[in-house]
């Protein structure tokens, strides 16, 4: 008898491996073309994943690469889920010389004055 190769739907595997919080979110990401299976864009959530496949997916503006090691039986705890894949994502390089981006919530002088600006105005107008 021939051995049957272990397979699983891609959305179920992504959910079991805890890459997405819900199976419906995993399905939405696959159907939206955000997941690649062995370098090819995967548009069907019924696509089959086997051990040895390479998955590339996007989550929160970051690209992750994972090699499927095993097929999950259930959505278990995180340590159990980490045994299902090998993380191949390259480490991000941090450039210490690059200037840091400073987020400004509002441009100075636009909109209503802040509390500190109101106090400065009151002091200037000699209001008590």
MOPAC internal coordinates of N, CA, C and O (Angstrom, degrees):
PM7 1SCF
backbone

  N    0.0000 0     0.00 0     0.00 0    0    0    0
  C    1.4401 1     0.00 0     0.00 0    1    0    0
  C    1.5236 1   109.35 1     0.00 0    2    1    0
  O    1.2310 1   121.04 1   -37.84 1    3    2    1
  N    1.3086 1   115.61 1   142.16 1    3    2    1
  C    1.4652 1   119.65 1   179.74 1    5    3    2
  C    1.5291 1   109.61 1   -85.82 1    6    5    3
  O    1.2310 1   121.98 1   -36.05 1    7    6    5
  N    1.3438 1   113.82 1   143.95 1    7    6    5
  C    1.4565 1   118.76 1   177.58 1    9    7    6
  C    1.5108 1   109.39 1   -77.39 1   10    9    7
  O    1.2310 1   121.07 1   -43.88 1   11   10    9
  N    1.3067 1   115.56 1   136.12 1   11   10    9
  C    1.4492 1   120.91 1   179.36 1   13   11   10
  C    1.5291 1   108.39 1   -87.01 1   14   13   11
  O    1.2310 1   120.55 1   -48.98 1   15   14   13
  N    1.3180 1   116.56 1   131.02 1   15   14   13
  C    1.4584 1   121.51 1  -179.35 1   17   15   14
  C    1.5291 1   109.48 1   -74.80 1   18   17   15
  O    1.2310 1   120.34 1   -44.45 1   19   18   17
  N    1.3122 1   116.95 1   135.55 1   19   18   17
  C    1.4609 1   121.73 1  -179.68 1   21   19   18
  C    1.5241 1   109.90 1   -70.22 1   22   21   19
  O    1.2310 1   120.82 1   -51.27 1   23   22   21
  N    1.3247 1   116.04 1   128.73 1   23   22   21
  C    1.4603 1   121.95 1   178.91 1   25   23   22
  C    1.5205 1   109.39 1  -136.25 1   26   25   23
  O    1.2310 1   121.31 1   -18.46 1   27   26   25
  N    1.3477 1   115.10 1   161.54 1   27   26   25
  C    1.4570 1   120.72 1   177.57 1   29   27   26
  C    1.5223 1   108.52 1  -158.02 1   30   29   27
  O    1.2310 1   120.86 1   -28.69 1   31   30   29
  N    1.3317 1   115.96 1   151.31 1   31   30   29
  C    1.4656 1   120.53 1   176.17 1   33   31   30
  C    1.5278 1   109.13 1   -61.82 1   34   33   31
  O    1.2310 1   120.84 1   -34.97 1   35   34   33
  N    1.3244 1   116.00 1   145.03 1   35   34   33
  C    1.4618 1   120.35 1  -175.81 1   37   35   34
  C    1.5295 1   112.27 1   -65.06 1   38   37   35
  O    1.2310 1   120.11 1   141.11 1   39   38   37
  N    1.3347 1   117.39 1   -38.89 1   39   38   37
  C    1.4655 1   118.87 1  -179.34 1   41   39   38
  C    1.5253 1   111.69 1   -67.77 1   42   41   39
  O    1.2310 1   120.39 1   142.87 1   43   42   41
  N    1.3229 1   116.86 1   -37.13 1   43   42   41
  C    1.4615 1   121.12 1   178.01 1   45   43   42
  C    1.5224 1   109.74 1   -67.54 1   46   45   43
  O    1.2310 1   120.15 1   138.36 1   47   46   45
  N    1.3414 1   117.32 1   -41.64 1   47   46   45
  C    1.4663 1   119.87 1  -179.71 1   49   47   46
  C    1.5262 1   111.25 1   -64.73 1   50   49   47
  O    1.2310 1   120.20 1   136.83 1   51   50   49
  N    1.3323 1   117.22 1   -43.17 1   51   50   49
  C    1.4692 1   120.83 1   178.89 1   53   51   50
  C    1.5276 1   110.89 1   -61.48 1   54   53   51
  O    1.2310 1   120.79 1   144.61 1   55   54   53
  N    1.3247 1   116.10 1   -35.39 1   55   54   53
  C    1.4630 1   120.81 1   178.61 1   57   55   54
  C    1.5266 1   110.52 1   -72.87 1   58   57   55
  O    1.2310 1   119.89 1   136.06 1   59   58   57
  N    1.3385 1   117.81 1   -43.94 1   59   58   57
  C    1.4626 1   121.63 1   178.44 1   61   59   58
  C    1.5210 1   111.12 1   -62.54 1   62   61   59
  O    1.2310 1   120.00 1   142.74 1   63   62   61
  N    1.3255 1   117.61 1   -37.26 1   63   62   61
  C    1.4634 1   121.94 1  -178.97 1   65   63   62
  C    1.5290 1   111.86 1   -80.45 1   66   65   63
  O    1.2310 1   120.50 1  -179.56 1   67   66   65
  N    1.3195 1   116.64 1     0.44 1   67   66   65
  C    1.4629 1   123.87 1   176.41 1   69   67   66
  C    1.5239 1   113.74 1    65.17 1   70   69   67
  O    1.2310 1   120.22 1  -147.80 1   71   70   69
  N    1.3267 1   117.18 1    32.20 1   71   70   69
  C    1.4510 1   119.90 1   174.01 1   73   71   70
  C    1.5237 1   110.60 1   -79.77 1   74   73   71
  O    1.2310 1   120.46 1   151.63 1   75   74   73
  N    1.3228 1   116.72 1   -28.37 1   75   74   73
  C    1.4592 1   122.79 1   177.23 1   77   75   74
  C    1.5187 1   108.56 1  -130.34 1   78   77   75
  O    1.2310 1   120.88 1   -33.95 1   79   78   77
  N    1.3189 1   115.93 1   146.05 1   79   78   77
  C    1.4574 1   121.63 1  -173.01 1   81   79   78
  C    1.5306 1   112.34 1   -69.83 1   82   81   79
  O    1.2310 1   120.08 1   143.84 1   83   82   81
  N    1.3236 1   117.45 1   -36.16 1   83   82   81
  C    1.4621 1   120.67 1   179.51 1   85   83   82
  C    1.5196 1   110.06 1  -126.26 1   86   85   83
  O    1.2310 1   121.39 1   -22.91 1   87   86   85
  N    1.3093 1   114.94 1   157.09 1   87   86   85
  C    1.4583 1   119.11 1   178.40 1   89   87   86
  C    1.5245 1   110.39 1   -68.68 1   90   89   87
  O    1.2310 1   120.26 1   144.58 1   91   90   89
  N    1.3242 1   117.11 1   -35.42 1   91   90   89
  C    1.4634 1   119.74 1   179.32 1   93   91   90
  C    1.5277 1   110.90 1   -65.87 1   94   93   91
  O    1.2310 1   119.70 1   145.73 1   95   94   93
  N    1.3300 1   118.18 1   -34.27 1   95   94   93
  C    1.4602 1   120.93 1   175.83 1   97   95   94
  C    1.5269 1   110.30 1   -67.86 1   98   97   95
  O    1.2310 1   120.30 1   139.93 1   99   98   97
  N    1.3295 1   117.03 1   -40.07 1   99   98   97
  C    1.4663 1   120.73 1   176.78 1  101   99   98
  C    1.5250 1   110.07 1   -62.45 1  102  101   99
  O    1.2310 1   120.42 1   138.50 1  103  102  101
  N    1.3260 1   116.79 1   -41.50 1  103  102  101
  C    1.4694 1   121.20 1   178.41 1  105  103  102
  C    1.5164 1   110.46 1   -63.01 1  106  105  103
  O    1.2310 1   120.53 1   137.00 1  107  106  105
  N    1.3366 1   116.60 1   -43.00 1  107  106  105
  C    1.4626 1   120.88 1  -179.57 1  109  107  106
  C    1.5306 1   110.81 1   -62.73 1  110  109  107
  O    1.2310 1   120.10 1   138.79 1  111  110  109
  N    1.3287 1   117.40 1   -41.21 1  111  110  109
  C    1.4559 1   120.77 1  -179.90 1  113  111  110
  C    1.5319 1   111.47 1   -67.33 1  114  113  111
  O    1.2310 1   120.44 1   140.93 1  115  114  113
  N    1.3179 1   116.76 1   -39.07 1  115  114  113
  C    1.4666 1   119.90 1   178.59 1  117  115  114
  C    1.5205 1   109.88 1   -66.34 1  118  117  115
  O    1.2310 1   120.42 1   132.38 1  119  118  117
  N    1.3151 1   116.80 1   -47.62 1  119  118  117
  C    1.4716 1   120.34 1  -179.56 1  121  119  118
  C    1.5206 1   111.87 1   -65.81 1  122  121  119
  O    1.2310 1   120.05 1   153.54 1  123  122  121
  N    1.3273 1   117.51 1   -26.46 1  123  122  121
  C    1.4543 1   121.42 1   178.53 1  125  123  122
  C    1.5201 1   113.41 1   -81.17 1  126  125  123
  O    1.2310 1   119.94 1   179.80 1  127  126  125
  N    1.3258 1   117.72 1    -0.20 1  127  126  125
  C    1.4535 1   121.24 1   177.80 1  129  127  126
  C    1.5156 1   113.76 1    79.56 1  130  129  127
  O    1.2310 1   119.78 1  -159.89 1  131  130  129
  N    1.3237 1   118.02 1    20.11 1  131  130  129
  C    1.4606 1   121.97 1  -178.44 1  133  131  130
  C    1.5275 1   112.57 1   -88.69 1  134  133  131
  O    1.2310 1   119.83 1   176.14 1  135  134  133
  N    1.3248 1   117.93 1    -3.86 1  135  134  133
  C    1.4578 1   122.06 1  -177.64 1  137  135  134
  C    1.5262 1   108.71 1  -121.14 1  138  137  135
  O    1.2310 1   121.18 1   -45.02 1  139  138  137
  N    1.3393 1   115.35 1   134.98 1  139  138  137
  C    1.4721 1   121.17 1   175.50 1  141  139  138
  C    1.5116 1   108.45 1  -114.38 1  142  141  139
  O    1.2310 1   121.11 1   -42.87 1  143  142  141
  N    1.3171 1   115.48 1   137.13 1  143  142  141
  C    1.4571 1   122.72 1   177.91 1  145  143  142
  C    1.5181 1   107.56 1  -113.92 1  146  145  143
  O    1.2310 1   120.21 1   -66.89 1  147  146  145
  N    1.3202 1   117.21 1   113.11 1  147  146  145
  C    1.4666 1   123.63 1  -177.09 1  149  147  146
  C    1.5251 1   111.92 1    54.52 1  150  149  147
  O    1.2310 1   120.54 1  -141.27 1  151  150  149
  N    1.3238 1   116.57 1    38.73 1  151  150  149
  C    1.4560 1   121.52 1   176.17 1  153  151  150
  C    1.5091 1   115.34 1    88.57 1  154  153  151
  O    1.2310 1   119.55 1   170.91 1  155  154  153
  N    1.3156 1   118.47 1    -9.09 1  155  154  153
  C    1.4543 1   122.27 1  -179.73 1  157  155  154
  C    1.5276 1   109.90 1  -104.00 1  158  157  155
  O    1.2310 1   121.09 1   -42.65 1  159  158  157
  N    1.3361 1   115.52 1   137.35 1  159  158  157
  C    1.4580 1   119.57 1   178.48 1  161  159  158
  C    1.5193 1   108.73 1   -63.75 1  162  161  159
  O    1.2310 1   120.97 1   -50.08 1  163  162  161
  N    1.3096 1   115.75 1   129.92 1  163  162  161
  C    1.4551 1   122.40 1  -177.76 1  165  163  162
  C    1.5219 1   108.07 1  -103.56 1  166  165  163
  O    1.2310 1   119.75 1   -62.17 1  167  166  165
  N    1.3324 1   118.08 1   117.83 1  167  166  165
  C    1.4595 1   122.17 1  -178.29 1  169  167  166
  C    1.5227 1   112.74 1  -106.89 1  170  169  167
  O    1.2310 1   119.91 1   169.87 1  171  170  169
  N    1.3212 1   117.77 1   -10.13 1  171  170  169
  C    1.4607 1   120.95 1  -178.20 1  173  171  170
  C    1.5199 1   109.87 1  -111.92 1  174  173  171
  O    1.2310 1   121.19 1   -50.91 1  175  174  173
  N    1.3231 1   115.32 1   129.09 1  175  174  173
  C    1.4595 1   119.34 1   179.70 1  177  175  174
  C    1.5219 1   111.87 1   -73.16 1  178  177  175
  O    1.2310 1   120.47 1   168.55 1  179  178  177
  N    1.3221 1   116.72 1   -11.45 1  179  178  177
  C    1.4641 1   120.40 1   178.56 1  181  179  178
  C    1.5291 1   112.14 1   -89.13 1  182  181  179
  O    1.2310 1   120.12 1  -175.03 1  183  182  181
  N    1.3304 1   117.38 1     4.97 1  183  182  181
  C    1.4649 1   120.30 1   177.16 1  185  183  182
  C    1.5191 1   109.46 1   -61.69 1  186  185  183
  O    1.2310 1   120.90 1   -32.17 1  187  186  185
  N    1.3126 1   115.88 1   147.83 1  187  186  185
  C    1.4589 1   121.35 1  -173.11 1  189  187  186
  C    1.5280 1   110.68 1   -98.91 1  190  189  187
  O    1.2310 1   121.36 1   -44.14 1  191  190  189
  N    1.3319 1   115.01 1   135.86 1  191  190  189
  C    1.4595 1   122.64 1   177.01 1  193  191  190
  C    1.5196 1   108.01 1  -109.34 1  194  193  191
  O    1.2310 1   120.58 1   -43.63 1  195  194  193
  N    1.3352 1   116.50 1   136.37 1  195  194  193
  C    1.4601 1   121.94 1   176.43 1  197  195  194
  C    1.5276 1   108.72 1  -126.85 1  198  197  195
  O    1.2310 1   119.92 1   -22.40 1  199  198  197
  N    1.3165 1   117.77 1   157.60 1  199  198  197
  C    1.4651 1   119.05 1   176.85 1  201  199  198
  C    1.5284 1   110.91 1   -57.71 1  202  201  199
  O    1.2310 1   120.81 1   -43.78 1  203  202  201
  N    1.3360 1   116.06 1   136.22 1  203  202  201
  C    1.4504 1   121.75 1  -177.66 1  205  203  202
  C    1.5143 1   113.22 1   102.41 1  206  205  203
  O    1.2310 1   119.90 1   165.49 1  207  206  205
  N    1.3400 1   117.80 1   -14.51 1  207  206  205
  C    1.4613 1   121.36 1   178.35 1  209  207  206
  C    1.5233 1   110.07 1   -71.37 1  210  209  207
  O    1.2310 1   121.15 1   -28.21 1  211  210  209
  N    1.3390 1   115.40 1   151.79 1  211  210  209
  C    1.4556 1   122.05 1   177.77 1  213  211  210
  C    1.5232 1   107.95 1  -109.82 1  214  213  211
  O    1.2310 1   120.52 1   -54.54 1  215  214  213
  N    1.3257 1   116.60 1   125.46 1  215  214  213
  C    1.4570 1   122.27 1   178.51 1  217  215  214
  C    1.5153 1   109.19 1  -110.59 1  218  217  215
  O    1.2310 1   120.90 1   -46.29 1  219  218  217
  N    1.3161 1   115.88 1   133.71 1  219  218  217
  C    1.4539 1   122.59 1   173.87 1  221  219  218
  C    1.5162 1   106.25 1  -121.57 1  222  221  219
  O    1.2310 1   120.44 1   -54.63 1  223  222  221
  N    1.3235 1   116.77 1   125.37 1  223  222  221
  C    1.4546 1   119.12 1  -176.94 1  225  223  222
  C    1.5224 1   110.03 1  -143.51 1  226  225  223
  O    1.2310 1   121.61 1   -19.52 1  227  226  225
  N    1.3218 1   114.52 1   160.48 1  227  226  225
  C    1.4568 1   121.94 1  -177.88 1  229  227  226
  C    1.5227 1   108.32 1  -109.10 1  230  229  227
  O    1.2310 1   121.26 1   -43.97 1  231  230  229
  N    1.3347 1   115.19 1   136.03 1  231  230  229
  C    1.4636 1   120.16 1   174.00 1  233  231  230
  C    1.5217 1   107.66 1  -148.06 1  234  233  231
  O    1.2310 1   120.77 1   -60.30 1  235  234  233
  N    1.3135 1   116.14 1   119.70 1  235  234  233
  C    1.4650 1   124.08 1   178.77 1  237  235  234
  C    1.5345 1   111.21 1    51.16 1  238  237  235
  O    1.2310 1   120.63 1  -122.58 1  239  238  237
  N    1.2923 1   116.41 1    57.42 1  239  238  237
  C    1.4659 1   123.72 1   176.19 1  241  239  238
  C    1.5260 1   114.20 1    61.11 1  242  241  239
  O    1.2310 1   119.35 1  -164.39 1  243  242  241
  N    1.3135 1   118.84 1    15.61 1  243  242  241
  C    1.4573 1   122.93 1   175.23 1  245  243  242
  C    1.5157 1   109.11 1  -118.89 1  246  245  243
  O    1.2310 1   120.70 1   -34.39 1  247  246  245
  N    1.3216 1   116.27 1   145.61 1  247  246  245
  C    1.4607 1   121.68 1   178.97 1  249  247  246
  C    1.5215 1   107.80 1  -103.52 1  250  249  247
  O    1.2310 1   120.88 1   -51.52 1  251  250  249
  N    1.3216 1   115.93 1   128.48 1  251  250  249
  C    1.4501 1   122.39 1   179.45 1  253  251  250
  C    1.5203 1   109.59 1  -116.64 1  254  253  251
  O    1.2310 1   120.70 1   -36.14 1  255  254  253
  N    1.3345 1   116.26 1   143.86 1  255  254  253
  C    1.4618 1   122.52 1   177.32 1  257  255  254
  C    1.5195 1   107.24 1  -124.51 1  258  257  255
  O    1.2310 1   120.90 1   -51.18 1  259  258  257
  N    1.3332 1   115.88 1   128.82 1  259  258  257
  C    1.4587 1   120.12 1  -178.18 1  261  259  258
  C    1.5251 1   109.54 1  -137.96 1  262  261  259
  O    1.2310 1   120.82 1   -39.16 1  263  262  261
  N    1.3145 1   116.04 1   140.84 1  263  262  261
  C    1.4590 1   121.94 1   175.50 1  265  263  262
  C    1.5260 1   107.83 1  -102.31 1  266  265  263
  O    1.2310 1   120.84 1   -52.66 1  267  266  265
  N    1.3223 1   116.00 1   127.34 1  267  266  265
  C    1.4610 1   121.44 1  -179.02 1  269  267  266
  C    1.5278 1   108.20 1   -72.93 1  270  269  267
  O    1.2310 1   120.61 1   -58.04 1  271  270  269
  N    1.3302 1   116.44 1   121.96 1  271  270  269
  C    1.4605 1   121.49 1   178.70 1  273  271  270
  C    1.5182 1   110.78 1  -100.38 1  274  273  271
  O    1.2310 1   120.58 1   139.46 1  275  274  273
  N    1.3357 1   116.50 1   -40.54 1  275  274  273
  C    1.4534 1   120.89 1  -176.12 1  277  275  274
  C    1.5231 1   109.62 1  -145.71 1  278  277  275
  O    1.2310 1   121.13 1   -16.80 1  279  278  277
  N    1.3111 1   115.45 1   163.20 1  279  278  277
  C    1.4517 1   122.54 1   177.51 1  281  279  278
  C    1.5280 1   107.79 1   -97.65 1  282  281  279
  O    1.2310 1   120.77 1   -47.26 1  283  282  281
  N    1.3239 1   116.14 1   132.74 1  283  282  281
  C    1.4543 1   120.47 1  -177.77 1  285  283  282
  C    1.5170 1   112.43 1   -80.44 1  286  285  283
  O    1.2310 1   121.27 1   -35.47 1  287  286  285
  N    1.3222 1   115.17 1   144.53 1  287  286  285
  C    1.4561 1   121.05 1   177.16 1  289  287  286
  C    1.5237 1   109.58 1   -92.39 1  290  289  287
  O    1.2310 1   120.93 1   144.88 1  291  290  289
  N    1.3533 1   115.83 1   -35.12 1  291  290  289
  C    1.4526 1   121.26 1  -178.54 1  293  291  290
  C    1.5172 1   108.95 1  -148.73 1  294  293  291
  O    1.2310 1   121.03 1   -11.53 1  295  294  293
  N    1.3213 1   115.64 1   168.47 1  295  294  293
  C    1.4635 1   120.59 1   174.01 1  297  295  294
  C    1.5186 1   107.11 1   -89.94 1  298  297  295
  O    1.2310 1   121.19 1   -85.79 1  299  298  297
  N    1.2967 1   115.34 1    94.21 1  299  298  297
  C    1.4508 1   121.15 1  -176.29 1  301  299  298
  C    1.5124 1   111.97 1   -98.49 1  302  301  299
  O    1.2310 1   120.49 1    16.52 1  303  302  301
  N    1.3186 1   116.67 1  -163.48 1  303  302  301
  C    1.4590 1   120.90 1   178.94 1  305  303  302
  C    1.5313 1   111.61 1   -67.66 1  306  305  303
  O    1.2310 1   120.72 1   -15.41 1  307  306  305
  N    1.3212 1   116.23 1   164.59 1  307  306  305
  C    1.4572 1   122.01 1  -175.95 1  309  307  306
  C    1.5323 1   113.50 1   -55.98 1  310  309  307
  O    1.2310 1   118.51 1   135.88 1  311  310  309
  N    1.3463 1   120.45 1   -44.12 1  311  310  309
  C    1.4642 1   118.84 1   179.30 1  313  311  310
  C    1.5316 1   112.62 1   -60.65 1  314  313  311
  O    1.2310 1   120.50 1   145.40 1  315  314  313
  N    1.3102 1   116.66 1   -34.60 1  315  314  313
  C    1.4674 1   120.76 1   177.17 1  317  315  314
  C    1.5247 1   110.80 1   -70.33 1  318  317  315
  O    1.2310 1   120.25 1   141.27 1  319  318  317
  N    1.3401 1   117.13 1   -38.73 1  319  318  317
  C    1.4552 1   121.50 1   179.76 1  321  319  318
  C    1.5257 1   111.52 1   -67.50 1  322  321  319
  O    1.2310 1   119.89 1   147.27 1  323  322  321
  N    1.3354 1   117.82 1   -32.73 1  323  322  321
  C    1.4633 1   120.96 1  -178.71 1  325  323  322
  C    1.5183 1   112.35 1   -70.11 1  326  325  323
  O    1.2310 1   119.94 1   164.43 1  327  326  325
  N    1.3118 1   117.73 1   -15.57 1  327  326  325
  C    1.4650 1   121.03 1   176.41 1  329  327  326
  C    1.5242 1   112.37 1   -78.88 1  330  329  327
  O    1.2310 1   120.12 1   169.57 1  331  330  329
  N    1.3315 1   117.38 1   -10.43 1  331  330  329
  C    1.4566 1   121.76 1  -178.01 1  333  331  330
  C    1.5215 1   113.57 1   -82.55 1  334  333  331
  O    1.2310 1   119.87 1   163.62 1  335  334  333
  N    1.3338 1   117.86 1   -16.38 1  335  334  333
  C    1.4610 1   120.42 1  -174.75 1  337  335  334
  C    1.5205 1   111.24 1  -145.70 1  338  337  335
  O    1.2310 1   122.28 1   -15.78 1  339  338  337
  N    1.3341 1   113.24 1   164.22 1  339  338  337
  C    1.4607 1   121.41 1   172.74 1  341  339  338
  C    1.5217 1   106.82 1  -117.71 1  342  341  339
  O    1.2310 1   120.07 1   -53.52 1  343  342  341
  N    1.3122 1   117.48 1   126.48 1  343  342  341
  C    1.4544 1   122.17 1  -177.57 1  345  343  342
  C    1.5227 1   109.29 1   -79.32 1  346  345  343
  O    1.2310 1   120.36 1   -61.68 1  347  346  345
  N    1.3315 1   116.92 1   118.32 1  347  346  345
  C    1.4611 1   122.88 1   179.55 1  349  347  346
  C    1.5284 1   112.00 1  -108.31 1  350  349  347
  O    1.2310 1   120.09 1  -170.48 1  351  350  349
  N    1.3165 1   117.44 1     9.52 1  351  350  349
  C    1.4517 1   121.70 1  -178.36 1  353  351  350
  C    1.5210 1   109.86 1   -66.11 1  354  353  351
  O    1.2310 1   119.85 1   -53.75 1  355  354  353
  N    1.3420 1   117.90 1   126.25 1  355  354  353
  C    1.4684 1   119.03 1   178.48 1  357  355  354
  C    1.5268 1   110.35 1   -68.21 1  358  357  355
  O    1.2310 1   121.02 1   -33.24 1  359  358  357
  N    1.3112 1   115.65 1   146.76 1  359  358  357
  C    1.4610 1   121.23 1   179.78 1  361  359  358
  C    1.5192 1   109.54 1   -68.04 1  362  361  359
  O    1.2310 1   120.80 1   -37.98 1  363  362  361
  N    1.3232 1   116.08 1   142.02 1  363  362  361
  C    1.4575 1   120.61 1   178.81 1  365  363  362
  C    1.5131 1   109.47 1   -77.60 1  366  365  363
  O    1.2310 1   121.27 1   -40.67 1  367  366  365
  N    1.3230 1   115.18 1   139.33 1  367  366  365
  C    1.4574 1   120.30 1   176.98 1  369  367  366
  C    1.5207 1   108.74 1   -91.35 1  370  369  367
  O    1.2310 1   120.78 1   -48.50 1  371  370  369
  N    1.3072 1   116.12 1   131.50 1  371  370  369
  C    1.4537 1   121.34 1   178.66 1  373  371  370
  C    1.5183 1   107.69 1  -103.30 1  374  373  371
  O    1.2310 1   120.69 1   -60.89 1  375  374  373
  N    1.3067 1   116.29 1   119.11 1  375  374  373
  C    1.4494 1   122.13 1   179.16 1  377  375  374
  C    1.5288 1   108.25 1   -90.30 1  378  377  375
  O    1.2310 1   120.26 1   -72.10 1  379  378  377
  N    1.3193 1   117.11 1   107.90 1  379  378  377
  C    1.4593 1   121.31 1  -176.41 1  381  379  378
  C    1.5250 1   111.73 1   -75.17 1  382  381  379
  O    1.2310 1   119.91 1   158.43 1  383  382  381
  N    1.3309 1   117.78 1   -21.57 1  383  382  381
  C    1.4563 1   120.97 1  -178.80 1  385  383  382
  C    1.5219 1   112.36 1   -80.52 1  386  385  383
  O    1.2310 1   120.37 1   158.73 1  387  386  385
  N    1.3282 1   116.90 1   -21.27 1  387  386  385
  C    1.4627 1   120.32 1  -177.60 1  389  387  386
  C    1.5248 1   109.49 1   -70.77 1  390  389  387
  O    1.2310 1   120.74 1   -39.84 1  391  390  389
  N    1.3301 1   116.19 1   140.16 1  391  390  389
  C    1.4695 1   118.12 1   178.82 1  393  391  390
  C    1.5302 1   110.55 1   -67.89 1  394  393  391
  O    1.2310 1   121.34 1   -36.99 1  395  394  393
  N    1.3107 1   115.03 1   143.01 1  395  394  393
  C    1.4579 1   120.08 1   179.46 1  397  395  394
  C    1.5199 1   109.40 1   -77.90 1  398  397  395
  O    1.2310 1   121.32 1   -34.31 1  399  398  397
  N    1.3069 1   115.08 1   145.69 1  399  398  397
  C    1.4554 1   119.70 1   177.33 1  401  399  398
  C    1.5193 1   108.73 1   -81.20 1  402  401  399
  O    1.2310 1   121.17 1   -50.13 1  403  402  401
  N    1.3164 1   115.36 1   129.87 1  403  402  401
  C    1.4456 1   120.51 1   177.96 1  405  403  402
  C    1.5203 1   106.86 1  -105.36 1  406  405  403
  O    1.2310 1   121.25 1   -57.66 1  407  406  405
  N    1.3038 1   115.22 1   122.34 1  407  406  405
  C    1.4596 1   118.32 1  -179.40 1  409  407  406
  C    1.5241 1   109.25 1   -85.91 1  410  409  407
  O    1.2310 1   121.00 1   -51.46 1  411  410  409
  N    1.2999 1   115.69 1   128.54 1  411  410  409
  C    1.4564 1   122.02 1   178.04 1  413  411  410
  C    1.5163 1   106.66 1  -109.17 1  414  413  411
  O    1.2310 1   121.23 1   -58.31 1  415  414  413
  N    1.3283 1   115.24 1   121.69 1  415  414  413
  C    1.4525 1   118.47 1  -178.09 1  417  415  414
  C    1.5203 1   112.05 1   -70.47 1  418  417  415
  O    1.2310 1   120.44 1   143.10 1  419  418  417
  N    1.3147 1   116.76 1   -36.90 1  419  418  417
  C    1.4561 1   119.92 1   176.97 1  421  419  418
  C    1.5176 1   109.07 1  -147.54 1  422  421  419
  O    1.2310 1   121.23 1   -26.73 1  423  422  421
  N    1.2959 1   115.25 1   153.27 1  423  422  421
  C    1.4550 1   120.63 1   178.42 1  425  423  422
  C    1.5238 1   108.93 1   -73.09 1  426  425  423
  O    1.2310 1   120.59 1   -38.72 1  427  426  425
  N    1.3195 1   116.48 1   141.28 1  427  426  425
  C    1.4511 1   121.30 1  -179.59 1  429  427  426
  C    1.5277 1   109.37 1   -63.77 1  430  429  427
  O    1.2310 1   120.96 1   -49.94 1  431  430  429
  N    1.3226 1   115.77 1   130.06 1  431  430  429
  C    1.4643 1   120.41 1   178.94 1  433  431  430
  C    1.5117 1   114.02 1    92.07 1  434  433  431
  O    1.2310 1   119.30 1   174.41 1  435  434  433
  N    1.3048 1   118.94 1    -5.59 1  435  434  433
  C    1.4657 1   120.15 1   179.11 1  437  435  434
  C    1.5198 1   109.81 1  -102.80 1  438  437  435
  O    1.2310 1   120.75 1   -38.02 1  439  438  437
  N    1.3083 1   116.17 1   141.98 1  439  438  437
  C    1.4589 1   120.62 1   178.46 1  441  439  438
  C    1.5126 1   112.10 1    78.48 1  442  441  439
  O    1.2310 1   121.23 1    15.70 1  443  442  441
  N    1.2979 1   115.26 1  -164.30 1  443  442  441
  C    1.4622 1   121.05 1  -179.31 1  445  443  442
  C    1.5213 1   110.12 1   -71.62 1  446  445  443
  O    1.2310 1   120.41 1   -31.12 1  447  446  445
  N    1.3273 1   116.83 1   148.88 1  447  446  445
  C    1.4670 1   119.22 1   178.18 1  449  447  446
  C    1.5266 1   111.30 1   -70.15 1  450  449  447
  O    1.2310 1   121.48 1   -30.17 1  451  450  449
  N    1.3039 1   114.78 1   149.83 1  451  450  449
  C    1.4639 1   120.09 1   176.38 1  453  451  450
  C    1.5269 1   108.76 1   -77.27 1  454  453  451
  O    1.2310 1   121.07 1    -6.69 1  455  454  453
  N    1.3262 1   115.55 1   173.31 1  455  454  453
  C    1.4565 1   120.28 1  -179.50 1  457  455  454
  C    1.5315 1   111.09 1   -60.02 1  458  457  455
  O    1.2310 1   121.19 1   136.89 1  459  458  457
  N    1.3320 1   115.33 1   -43.11 1  459  458  457
  C    1.4642 1   119.52 1   179.29 1  461  459  458
  C    1.5282 1   110.73 1   -64.73 1  462  461  459
  O    1.2310 1   120.30 1   140.45 1  463  462  461
  N    1.3309 1   117.02 1   -39.55 1  463  462  461
  C    1.4624 1   120.20 1   179.09 1  465  463  462
  C    1.5280 1   110.71 1   -67.54 1  466  465  463
  O    1.2310 1   119.93 1   142.58 1  467  466  465
  N    1.3448 1   117.74 1   -37.42 1  467  466  465
  C    1.4640 1   120.22 1   177.62 1  469  467  466
  C    1.5213 1   111.31 1   -64.97 1  470  469  467
  O    1.2310 1   120.31 1   139.25 1  471  470  469
  N    1.3047 1   117.01 1   -40.75 1  471  470  469
  C    1.4662 1   120.17 1   177.84 1  473  471  470
  C    1.5290 1   110.63 1   -63.44 1  474  473  471
  O    1.2310 1   120.45 1   140.27 1  475  474  473
  N    1.3323 1   116.74 1   -39.73 1  475  474  473
  C    1.4663 1   120.23 1   178.20 1  477  475  474
  C    1.5188 1   110.85 1   -65.54 1  478  477  475
  O    1.2310 1   120.11 1   141.89 1  479  478  477
  N    1.3341 1   117.39 1   -38.11 1  479  478  477
  C    1.4652 1   121.37 1   178.43 1  481  479  478
  C    1.5237 1   110.04 1   -66.79 1  482  481  479
  O    1.2310 1   121.26 1   135.84 1  483  482  481
  N    1.3510 1   115.19 1   -44.16 1  483  482  481
  C    1.4755 1   119.01 1   179.35 1  485  483  482
  C    1.5344 1   110.73 1   -61.85 1  486  485  483
  O    1.2310 1   120.74 1   139.49 1  487  486  485
  N    1.3282 1   116.19 1   -40.51 1  487  486  485
  C    1.4645 1   120.03 1   179.02 1  489  487  486
  C    1.5321 1   110.50 1   -64.84 1  490  489  487
  O    1.2310 1   120.27 1   139.68 1  491  490  489
  N    1.3200 1   117.09 1   -40.32 1  491  490  489
  C    1.4553 1   122.40 1   179.72 1  493  491  490
  C    1.5279 1   110.94 1   -67.20 1  494  493  491
  O    1.2310 1   120.09 1   141.13 1  495  494  493
  N    1.3229 1   117.44 1   -38.87 1  495  494  493
  C    1.4680 1   121.88 1  -178.52 1  497  495  494
  C    1.5319 1   110.72 1   -85.30 1  498  497  495
  O    1.2310 1   120.62 1   179.73 1  499  498  497
  N    1.3320 1   116.42 1    -0.27 1  499  498  497
  C    1.4533 1   123.10 1   178.92 1  501  499  498
  C    1.5355 1   111.93 1    59.00 1  502  501  499
  O    1.2310 1   121.95 1  -136.04 1  503  502  501
  N    1.3651 1   113.87 1    43.96 1  503  502  501
  C    1.4692 1   120.29 1   175.46 1  505  503  502
  C    1.5108 1   108.11 1   -96.33 1  506  505  503
  O    1.2310 1   120.20 1   -39.24 1  507  506  505
  N    1.2611 1   117.23 1   140.76 1  507  506  505
  C    1.4642 1   120.66 1   177.49 1  509  507  506
  C    1.4751 1   111.32 1  -111.50 1  510  509  507
  O    1.2310 1   120.10 1   180.00 1  511  510  509

